[in-house]
């Protein structure tokens, strides 16, 4: 039998040589939730405070800002490239098909950045602001919370072609959407869970018109869309005109973050083609839709995990990129 003193020495030496990361909260690559604890301790509090006022003024803003984070991460990673205006050699991603006439909330991010620059100049990146805002927008509308890994830096460029090609479109096939997710390191579970963000927010008539009148190029409506719901949609989304007319993605509880979106898919009342195909075109995604429709807690848990995973797509860290003073332009 080993001598107790020797055993104790072995344990002490094991502890001494154990990597520190075993004793702290998990990090995600080089990102970790405590990144600003010393450099800007009030950062998260400031983000939440400014955002809460904006969402109180207009509830839809929460969905718009959540969408911005998604549209940013799918192009060059989560680097705030979507916030850059066109200037010099930069062609803004705001001009792309997925963003033109629909990406919004930039002024709210300007206000948050301005407040943070006053508190701790040149410290908090626009990319981290977007990640925190996505979490807080979810919480403010009744959804789950999660610890946001931080430490991203901002890009010095944008990609209009990346924005046009990488972001899933409302009329894409299921396979195309899944492929676009897989290219970002996300899987079918992430796809279905993150699509659940459509439990809040709006979509434009132009994004789903083909389902009402000409789904497959044969002049017929989409037969996977509930016909009474389709008739109701046609009253405000005509064959031509009304492109910008807005419709709730979840018409039952449009401003509450819950699993109602999945229940609507079960009833063939998903607004976008990209919503309904989750239930009609793939067995794995269909089973996930059912699970989340019946278990709100499970949906919340997976949504939070998938948001952390998405927020970790190719972040710029260390000496890469910069901390922009103004989120709309690179530092001069």
LINSUL-V101381 format. One record per residue. N is the residue number from 1. RES is the residue in one small letter. SS is DSSP state (a for helix, b for strand, c for the rest). PSI is psi as a letter, one per 20 degrees, with the letter a starting at -180 (999 if undefined). Layout:
N RES SS PSI
N RES SS PSI
This chain:
1 x c p
2 x c q
3 x c p
4 x a h
5 x a g
6 x a g
7 x a g
8 x a g
9 x a h
10 x a g
11 x a g
12 x a g
13 x a h
14 x a g
15 x a g
16 x a h
17 x c j
18 x c p
19 x c q
20 x a h
21 x a i
22 x a h
23 x c i
24 x c r
25 x c q
26 x c q
27 x c r
28 x b n
29 x c c
30 x c j
31 x b q
32 x b q
33 x c h
34 x c j
35 x c h
36 x c j
37 x c h
38 x c h
39 x c h
40 x c m
41 x c h
42 x c j
43 x a g
44 x a h
45 x a g
46 x a g
47 x a g
48 x a g
49 x a g
50 x a g
51 x a g
52 x a h
53 x a g
54 x a g
55 x a h
56 x a h
57 x a h
58 x c o
59 x c h
60 x a h
61 x a h
62 x a g
63 x a g
64 x a h
65 x a h
66 x a g
67 x a h
68 x a g
69 x a g
70 x a g
71 x a h
72 x a g
73 x a h
74 x c i
75 x c o
76 x c j
77 x c r
78 x c n
79 x c j
80 x c k
81 x a h
82 x a i
83 x a i
84 x c p
85 x c r
86 x c p
87 x b q
88 x c c
89 x c i
90 x b p
91 x c o
92 x c q
93 x a i
94 x a i
95 x a i
96 x c r
97 x c g
98 x c h
99 x c h
100 x c p
101 x c j
102 x c h
103 x c p
104 x c r
105 x c j
106 x a h
107 x a h
108 x a g
109 x a h
110 x a g
111 x a g
112 x a g
113 x a g
114 x a g
115 x a h
116 x a h
117 x a h
118 x a g
119 x a g
120 x c n
121 x c q
122 x c l
123 x c g
124 x c p
125 x c q
126 x a h
127 x a g
128 x a h
129 x a g
130 x a h
131 x a g
132 x a g
133 x a h
134 x a g
135 x a g
136 x a h
137 x a h
138 x a g
139 x a g
140 x a h
141 x c j
142 x c j
143 x c a
144 x c r
145 x c r
146 x c q
147 x c p
148 x c o
149 x c p
150 x b r
151 x c j
152 x c q
153 x b r
154 x b q
155 x c r
156 x c j
157 x c r
158 x c r
159 x c n
160 x a g
161 x a h
162 x a h
163 x a h
164 x a h
165 x a h
166 x a h
167 x c p
168 x c p
169 x c q
170 x c h
171 x c j
172 x c q
173 x c r
174 x a g
175 x a h
176 x a g
177 x a g
178 x a h
179 x a g
180 x a h
181 x a g
182 x a h
183 x c h
184 x c j
185 x c j
186 x c q
187 x c a
188 x a h
189 x a g
190 x a g
191 x a g
192 x a g
193 x a g
194 x a h
195 x a h
196 x a i
197 x a i
198 x a j
199 x a i
200 x c q
201 x c a
202 x b r
203 x b q
204 x b q
205 x a g
206 x a h
207 x a i
208 x c j
209 x a g
210 x a h
211 x a h
212 x a h
213 x a h
214 x c m
215 x c g
216 x c j
217 x c j
218 x c j
219 x c j
220 x c q
221 x c r
222 x c p
223 x c i
224 x c j
225 x c p
226 x c p
227 x a h
228 x a h
229 x a g
230 x a g
231 x a h
232 x a g
233 x a h
234 x a h
235 x c h
236 x c j
237 x c n
238 x c r
239 x c h
240 x c q
241 x c r
242 x c k
243 x c h
244 x c j
245 x c p
246 x b q
247 x b q
248 x b p
249 x c h
250 x c n
251 x c i
252 x c g
253 x c m
254 x c h
255 x c j
256 x c p
257 x c o
258 x c a
259 x c j
260 x a h
261 x a g
262 x a h
263 x a h
264 x a h
265 x a h
266 x a h
267 x c j
268 x c k
269 x c k
270 x c p
271 x c g
272 x c q
273 x a g
274 x a i
275 x a g
276 x a h
277 x a h
278 x a h
279 x a i
280 x a i
281 x c i
282 x c p
283 x a g
284 x a g
285 x a h
286 x a g
287 x a h
288 x a g
289 x a g
290 x a g
291 x a g
292 x a h
293 x a h
294 x a i
295 x c n
296 x a h
297 x a g
298 x a g
299 x a g
300 x a g
301 x a g
302 x a h
303 x a g
304 x a g
305 x a g
306 x a h
307 x a h
308 x a g
309 x a g
310 x a h
311 x c i
312 x c j
313 x c o
314 x c l
315 x c q
316 x b p
317 x c r
318 x c d
319 x c j
320 x c q
321 x c b
322 x b r
323 x c o
324 x c q
325 x c h
326 x b p
327 x c i
328 x c i
329 x b q
330 x c q
331 x c q
332 x c 999
